[in-house]
Amino acid sequence: MKITAALCIVVSFMVFLPARQPVCAMSPPDADKSAESQIAAKLPTTAPWSPPADPKPLPIIRAETVEQALAYSADEKVILNDVQDGDSQLDKPSLYILLRRSQMLPEIDKMLEEADSPNPKNFWREPERYRRRLVRLKVLYGGRVKPWTENVTLGRWWGRRDVWMVDVLVEVEKTKPPVYKPMLVVMGHEPPKNLSNRQPLELVGLFYKLAKLRGDAEEGDPDRKDEYPVIVAGALFPPRSDEGGFKWGGALIIIVVMIMLFVFIRLKRTVSRQRAAGVREYHPIRSDSGAEAVAGEVDEELRREVESYQAKKRNKDADNT
């Protein structure tokens, strides 16, 4: 009994003692702050650097008309109005605006119909007059095509599309021999291939500026700068067969066809009039009274000579008998 009572007292004492918490269930506040500091020390203070993404260029959609292709936005007009002549800067947003617009122009025939044909000398005299206007020129190939894509600055108007530079010559004096000056053509599509030096070409494009560029070290003083009108081409192509001057063969064929048509119309009208009026047949007059009238008209002297001849012949016959 004593043992049982002692056990009951021990159990009761243990029940009323406060429960002890496990060591891992809660950490001191100072311990938590220390752990966070250690983790934060291992993290980078800034996000890792990554190269900026290329700007997405505006789409190029070929327009139905020249007016639609050259409908510049307000931002584009502001940039183009800020273009300065006489400097050497080509890699500017204004150039890429015109490149994009040049590729939006409609088919060649529509471009040629709408383009101006100015006197090329005016490009040197008053370049601001022709800024961003569509012009049409007859030029000669200057002997050099240069890829220029590596110089392109990324932007929303052109992106990473290809660009070429083409040297051409334009006639400024119609003397003998004629006087030519160099111009620079910027192209957003691949130029014609297998061109020969001074080959005649047709150029239609947007006038950009009058740039002052350094010459070629191989051809002259590398420090010398000359003025070059810069045209952003919508099209550059050899003259088509119907644009090479007056063709006598074709003109002769047209003249012959017109003459044959005129003769055919006249004959047709003549036949039509004859059928309408009727055709009268020729009938000779057969009349006895007409015969008598003809007989009465015999010469009297001739009749006497005939009678005299007959009388002489009778007398001669009588003598022979």
Helices and strands as residue ranges (DSSP letters): H 2-15, G 23-25, H 29-42, H 66-69, H 74-81, H 93-102, H 108-114, H 121-125, G 127-130, E 134-147, G 149-151, E 164-173, E 179-187, E 200-214, E 225-237, G 241-243, H 248-277, H 288-295, H 300-320
